[in-house]
Amino acid sequence: MKTWLITGVSSGFGRALAQAALNRGDRVAGTVRSPEAAARFAALSPDRAHGFVMDVVDPAAVQATVAAVTAAHGPIDILVNNAGYGLVSGVEEVSLAEMRAQFEVNVFGAVTVMQAVLPAMRARCSGTIVNVTSVSGLVGWPSLGVYSGSKFALEGITETLAQEVAPFGIGVMMVEPGGFRTDFAGRSRIEAATPIADYEGTTLTECKRILQGHAGQERGDPARAAQAILAALDAEQPPLRLLLGADAVGYLRDKLEVQLAETAQWETLSTGTDFADVEAA
């Protein structure tokens, strides 16, 4: 039996992954934002599901929760950073306060939780960290610029962390979903307070409408995503990045093809910036 700590288990990926882990006999400590939600989560399995009220942007609460989970259930084997939300607005429309709030949750919150569990994982030379990012952490999409920025940042941090903790036997994986029937386009979606009228009728507003129109109609099944995550974690060599959804795979392939072609087109100019004596060598 493994012990999981999953942030944001009220719904969506967090709830689906928690349920999948419980179904195979593991123990899951899940974080929520209210005592009522904690009780609902615990009801999934009175012996193995345990809800903790925690806000990822509160470092003291994070440390207290990790300590409580460890005291009650032993070492945390798998941490899943899933808590987050999406800010859907043009980059120019977003205030600095709104942008900082997005990064506070999606980036600094995830880092705070990782830093809370890593000392014990290092001491044991074991453990796994899973960060739920997004295909938007790999490919930009109009209206998701700030959200993408937060996920790009988490991707960079996670990719580097994987190299830093590998000597301690700690595994790291990023999960990069495309469109799934979660609360992302609904309850977990926030828009900037001051939209700009000039963008009406442009790609920005069209992309906003597409996101809104797809809410509840996304092709991705969170339950199947949860099973895919378990399968990846059970593999002899888990991937650093796990794309989820045919759309995610397609978006990334399209971007990489364009990026590689552009790199080749400008390679001579790019590589001609070295010192002349370095070129001669």
Secondary structure, 3 states (H helix, E strand, C coil): CCEEEEECCCCHHHHHHHHHHHHCCCEEEEEECCHHHHHHHHCCCCCCEEEEECCCCCHHHHHHHHHHHHHHHCCCCEEEECCCCEECECCCCCCHHHHHHHHHHHHHHHHHHHHHHHHHHHHHCCCEEEEECCHHHCCCCCCEHHHHHHHHHHHHHHHHHHHHHHHHCCEEEEEEECCECCCCCCCCEECCCCCCHHHCCCHHHHHHHHHHHHCCCCCECHHHHHHHHHHHHHCCCCCCEEEECHHHHHHHHHHHHHHHHHHHHCHHHHHCCCCHHHHHC
